């Protein structure tokens, strides 16, 4: 089991949940990470409010939560690096002018 409890699953209705980020203030609109809904008996959809690169369909709301927690522990994006410097050279002189 993952020890990351930064994200929590909150049930709103019998078929709808939200996943919130505890690192954000309660009034912060970015606190809600995803909305999860029951699409049918065996499939749940996720509406992402943050671009995490995760799928839109899952087998349970708890699987969505697990996916977010795993993604936050092992992000898929590569951190930005300093750009490679481009050497500067003097302009070529036009000998025929």
Contact map, one row per residue, 1 for C-alpha under 8 A:
1110000000000000000000000000000000000000000000000000000000000000000000000000000000000000000000000
1111100000000000000000000000000000000000000000000000000000000000010011000000000000000000000000000
1111100000000000000000000000000000000000000000000000000000000000000000000000000000000000000000000
0111111000000000000000000000000000000000000000000000000000000000000010001000000000000000000000000
0111111100000000000000000000000000000000000000000000000000000000000010000000000000000000000000000
0001111100000000000011100000000000000000000000000000000000000000000010000000000000000000000000000
0001111110000000001111000000000000000000000000000000000000000000100110000000000000000000000000000
0000111111000000001111000000000000000000000000000000000000000000100000000000000000000000000000000
0000001111100000111100000000000000000000000000000000000000001100100000000000000000000000000000000
0000000111110000111100000000000000000000000000000000000000000000000000000000000000000000000000000
0000000011111101110000000000000000000000000000000000000000000000000000000000000000000000000000000
0000000001111111110000000000000000000000000000000000000000000000000000000000000000000000000000000
0000000000111111100000000000000000000000000000000000000000000000000000000000000000000000000000000
0000000000111111000000000000000000000000000000000000000000000000000000000000000000000000000000000
0000000000011111100000000000000000001100000000000000000000000000000000000000000000000000000000000
0000000000111111110000000000000000111100000000000000000000000000000000000000000000000000000000000
0000000011111011111000000000000000111000000000000000000000001000000000000000000000000000000000000
0000000011110001111100000000000111110000000000000000000000000000000000000000000000000000000000000
0000001111000000111110000000000111110000000000000000000000000000100000000000000000000000000000000
0000001111000000011111000000001111000000000000000000000000000000000000000000000000000000000000000
0000011100000000001111110000001110000000000000000000000000000000000000000000000000000000000000000
0000011100000000000111111000001000000000000000000000000000000000000000000000000000000000000000000
0000010000000000000011111000001000000000000000000000000000000000000000000000000000000000000000000
0000000000000000000011111101011000000000000000000000000000000000000000000000000000000000000000000
0000000000000000000001111111001000000000000000000000000000000000000000000000000000000000000000000
0000000000000000000000011111001000000000000000000000000000000000000000000000000000000000000000000
0000000000000000000000001111101000000000000000000000000000000000000000000000000000000000000000000
0000000000000000000000011111111000000000000000000000000000000000000000000000000000000000000000000
0000000000000000000000000011111100000000000000000000000000000000000000000000000000000000000000000
0000000000000000000000010001111110000000000000001100000000000000000000000000000000000000000000000
0000000000000000000111111111111110000000000000000000000000000000000000000000000000000000000000000
0000000000000000011110000000111111100000000000001000000000000000000000000000000000000000000000000
0000000000000000011110000000011111100000000000011100000000000000000000000000000000000000000000000
0000000000000000011100000000000111110000000001111100000000000000000000000000000000000000000000000
0000000000000001111000000000000111111000000001111000000000000000000000000000000000000000000000000
0000000000000001111000000000000001111100000111100000000000001001000000000000000000000000000000000
0000000000000011100000000000000000111110000111000000000000001000000000000000000000000000000000000
0000000000000011000000000000000000011111101110000000000000000000000000000000000000000000000000000
0000000000000000000000000000000000001111111110000000000000000000000000000000000000000000000000000
0000000000000000000000000000000000000111111100000000000000000000000000000000000000000000000000000
0000000000000000000000000000000000000111111000000000000000000000000000000000000000000000000000000
0000000000000000000000000000000000000011111100000000000000110000000000000000000000000000000000000
0000000000000000000000000000000000000111111110000000000011110000000000000000000000000000000000000
0000000000000000000000000000000000011111011111000000000011111000000000000000000000000000000000000
0000000000000000000000000000000000011110001111100000000111000000000000000000000000000000000000000
0000000000000000000000000000000001111000000111110000001111000001000000000000000000000000000000000
0000000000000000000000000000000001110000000011111000000100000000000000000000000000000000000000000
0000000000000000000000000000000011100000000001111111000100000000000000000000000000000000000000000
0000000000000000000000000000010111100000000000111110000000000000000000000000000000000000000000000
0000000000000000000000000000010011000000000000011111000000000000000000000000000000000000000000000
0000000000000000000000000000000000000000000000011111110000000000000000000000000000000000000000000
0000000000000000000000000000000000000000000000010111110000000000000100100000000000000000000000000
0000000000000000000000000000000000000000000000000011111000000000000000000000000000000000000000000
0000000000000000000000000000000000000000000000000011111100000000001100000000000000000000000000000
0000000000000000000000000000000000000000000001000000111111000000000000000000000000000000000000000
0000000000000000000000000000000000000000000011110000011111000000000000000000000000000000000000000
0000000000000000000000000000000000000000001111000000001111100000000000000000000000000000000000000
0000000000000000000000000000000000000000001111000000001111111011000000000000000000000000000000000
0000000000000000000000000000000000000000011100000000000011111010000000000000000000000000000000000
0000000000000000000000000000000000000000011100000000000001111111000000000000000000000000000000000
0000000010000000100000000000000000011000000100000000000001111111100000000000000000000000000000000
0000000010000000000000000000000000000000000000000000000000011111110000000000000000000000000000000
0000000000000000000000000000000000000000000000000000000001111111111000000000000000000000000000000
0000000000000000000000000000000000010000000001000000000001011111111100000000000000000000000000000
0000001110000000001000000000000000000000000000000000000000001111111110000000000000000000000000000
0100000000000000000000000000000000000000000000000000000000000111111111000000000000000000000000000
0000000000000000000000000000000000000000000000000000010000000011111111100000000000000000000000000
0000001000000000000000000000000000000000000000000001010000000001111111110000000000000000000000000
0101111000000000000000000000000000000000000000000000000000000000111111111000000000000000000000000
0100000000000000000000000000000000000000000000000000000000000000011111111100000000000000000000000
0000000000000000000000000000000000000000000000000001000000000000001111111111000000000000000000000
0000000000000000000000000000000000000000000000000000000000000000000111111110000000000000000000000
0001000000000000000000000000000000000000000000000000000000000000000011111110000000000000000000000
0000000000000000000000000000000000000000000000000000000000000000000001111111000000000000000000000
0000000000000000000000000000000000000000000000000000000000000000000000111111110000000000000000000
0000000000000000000000000000000000000000000000000000000000000000000000100111110000000000000000000
0000000000000000000000000000000000000000000000000000000000000000000000000011111000000000000000000
0000000000000000000000000000000000000000000000000000000000000000000000000011111100000000000000000
0000000000000000000000000000000000000000000000000000000000000000000000000000111110000000000000000
0000000000000000000000000000000000000000000000000000000000000000000000000000011111000000000000000
0000000000000000000000000000000000000000000000000000000000000000000000000000001111100000000000000
0000000000000000000000000000000000000000000000000000000000000000000000000000000111110000000000000
0000000000000000000000000000000000000000000000000000000000000000000000000000000011111000000000000
0000000000000000000000000000000000000000000000000000000000000000000000000000000001111100000000000
0000000000000000000000000000000000000000000000000000000000000000000000000000000000111110000000000
0000000000000000000000000000000000000000000000000000000000000000000000000000000000011111000000000
0000000000000000000000000000000000000000000000000000000000000000000000000000000000001111100000000
0000000000000000000000000000000000000000000000000000000000000000000000000000000000000111110000000
0000000000000000000000000000000000000000000000000000000000000000000000000000000000000011111000000
0000000000000000000000000000000000000000000000000000000000000000000000000000000000000001111100000
0000000000000000000000000000000000000000000000000000000000000000000000000000000000000000111110000
0000000000000000000000000000000000000000000000000000000000000000000000000000000000000000011111000
0000000000000000000000000000000000000000000000000000000000000000000000000000000000000000001111100
0000000000000000000000000000000000000000000000000000000000000000000000000000000000000000000111111
0000000000000000000000000000000000000000000000000000000000000000000000000000000000000000000011111
0000000000000000000000000000000000000000000000000000000000000000000000000000000000000000000001111
0000000000000000000000000000000000000000000000000000000000000000000000000000000000000000000001111
